[in-house]
């Protein structure tokens, strides 16, 4: 990302940050999870402890926030009867 980046979410929930970044990316918005205030233990730490940011390009901020609002509203939730597609 060479454009100015903006944080659209700051959280200590690393799984939530990764999920949001994945949803944004699958919707065509390039998103990354970056450490904002983290501490780790050693070189091979799988997950750091502390805050992370989900960042997007400034030009994608409005679309990213709109998708976040849609997620937060529950509009993208699966019905109780929803089943994964058969393979």
N, C-alpha and C positions, 0 to 999 in steps of 0.2 A: 504494500500500500504506500504510494508516494504522496497521496493527498493528505491534508490535515485530518487527523483522527479525532473522534469524539467518543467518550465513554457513554454508552447508553444504559449500562448496568454496572454497579459496583456491589459485590457480594462476597461473603465468606463461604458461600455454597458453591464449591467448584463444579459439582455435577450440574447444578442449575445453569451455571455460566456456559459449560460445554454444550448442554442441550440447546440453550438459546442460540449460541453461535452456529450449531448444526442446523437448526430450523431456519435461521436467517440465510445461511449459505445455500440451503436447499431451495430457498425462495429467490435466489439470484443476488443476494446481498452479501458481499464479502465481509466476513466478521472474524475477529480473532479474540482469543482469551489471553490477556496479558496480566502479569503480576503487577499489582498496585502497591501492596505492602505485604510482602511474604517473607517467610523465614523457612529454611529447609534444613535437613540434616544430611550432610554429605552429598557426594556427587550424584549418586543414583537414586535420588528421591523421586518417587513416582508422583507424589502430590505434595505441594508445599502447604504450609499453614499460613493463613492470613487472607487478606482481601485480594480479589482479582477483578479486573474490569473486562467487560465485553466491549470491544471497540469496533467502530465502522468508519468509513470515510464520511467526511462532513456532508458530501453530496447525497449520501444514502441515509442520513440521520432521520429524516422525516418518514421515509418508508419503513425503516427499522422500528421506529417508535410506534408507528401505526400497527405493525405486525405484533409488537409486544402488547399493545392494548387489546388486540384481537385475542391473543393468547390468554391474557389476564381476565378477559371477559368470559372465557369458557367457550367461546364460539368455535374453537378448534377441537374441543373435547370429543372423544368417541362416545357413541351411545353405549348403554349397558349391553345391548344385544350385538354390538359390533364384534366381528371376529376377524382375525388376520386372514389375508387371502390364502387360498389353498395353493400348495406348491405343485 
